[in-house]
């Protein structure tokens, strides 16, 4: 019995199975819709510690919002969608101020976009387009340097609906 009480939770934690679910009021990100791995009712709620568990990637790129190239770091959107078991073809991404954009779910893997959490090594605050900023590798794919894709690069992300 003690083996189960002490070792099983440790193994589950090491395997990434056990994760305390943030309350809806404390969640940094809410993912809903066509997902198979909710952690709170029909939602997948994410806090900062949970996002820290995802691999982090870097995109160095120029954007219309900054005068010079910046280095953005954060998890890939495709990794997050895989963790929640997303199966839709379209994403509606909403910001803290209720502004939203729709993007094809395929952008996540095709362009390896990230949910940037830092810029040039500094965490993104709400004041600086954080806590999550959808970043495309604009310099790596010249076809992304246009109004359509700049418009998809939403910041202050609070919710993703998979449809």
N, C-alpha and C positions, 0 to 999 in steps of 0.2 A: 504494500500500500504506500509506504513512504517513497518507493521508487517512482510510482506514478505521480505522487504529489510534487516531488522535487525535480525529477529528471524530465518528465514529459513537458512541463512548461518551458524548461530550459531548451530542450530540443526544438520545440515549436518556435521559440523565439529565434534561435539560431537559424532555423529554416525560413524565417520570415512569415510564419503563419499567425502568430499572436501579435496583435497590434491593438493597442487601446484606441477605441473609436472616440474622436473628438465629439463634443456636443455640437448640435447644429449652430449654436451661437458662437462657438469658438473655432469652427472650421475655417480654414484658409480658402479651401476650394470645395465646391459641391459638384459632383458629377451625377447626372441622372439620365433617364431615358432608356435606351436599348443597351443595358448592361447586365451581366450575369453575376457579378461579384459585389453586390452592395454590402455595406457594413452598418447601415442604419436605415431601417425600413427599406424603401426602394432606392436609396441613395448611396453613393460612395462619398463619404466625407474625408477630407484630407487636411491634416495640419502640417506645420513646418517639419516636425520630426518624421512624419510619414514620408514627406517629399524627400527628406534627407536620405531615406533608404533606397531611393532610385538612383541609378548611375547618373553622374553629372557629365554634361558635354559642354563644349565651348564653341561659340560662333564669333569670329572676328569679322565685322562688316561695317560698312557705311550705311547710315539710315537718313531719312529726311529730317529727323528730329535732333540730330547732333551734327556739329560742324566737322568732326573728324571720325575716323574709324574707332569703333568701340569693341571691347571684348565682353560678350554676354555669356553667362554660365547658368546652367540649370538642367533639369531632366528633359529628355525628349518627350514630346507629346505622345508619340507612338508607344513608348514604354508605359506611360500612365494609362493610356487607353487599353493596352494589353492587360494590365493589372486589374482593371475593372471589368474585363470581358466585354468590351464595346463591340457591337456588331453593326452599327449603322453606317450609312454612306455620307451623312452630313452632320456637321457640328454647329450648334448655335452657341457661341461663346459670349458671355455677358460680363460686363465690367461692374465695378462697385456702384457706379452712377446709373446703372440699368441700360447703358448703351450696349448694343449687341451687334455682332457680325455673324454671318454664316460662311462657313468654309467647307469644302469637300473633305471628308475624313482622309482621303488619299493624300492630301497635302502633308499630313503627319509623317508618313513613311517616304513619300516621293522626295520631299525636300529636307527631311530630318529636322523639322522645326523644333525649337525648344521652348519650354516655359521658363524664360529667364528669371532668375532670382537675384542675380547680381550683375553689375556693370563695372568693368575694370576693377574687379575684386571687391567692390563695395556693395553690400546688400541693397536691393531696391526697396525703398520705402514707398508708401502711398504717394507721397509728394514727388517722388522720382519715377513714376510710372509703375510702381510695384503694387502689391508684392509679387505679382506674376505678370510677365510681359511676353506675349507670343512673338518670337523672333524667327524670321526666315533668313537663310544665308544669302542675302541679296548680292553680295560680291561674288559668291561662288556660282550663282545662276543668274546671268545677266537678264534672262527673260522675266525675272521677278521684279526688276526695277521699273515698276509702273504703278499707276494709281490703284489698280485692282489689288495687287499684293500688299502694297503699303497700307491699304485700307483693311486688310485682313490681320495686320500686325497690331492687334488690340492689346491695351495695357490695363492695369488694375483689374485683372481677371478675377472673378469670384465664382463663376459657374460655367459648366460645360454641359450642354444637353446633346445627347447622342440620338440621332434620328435615322 
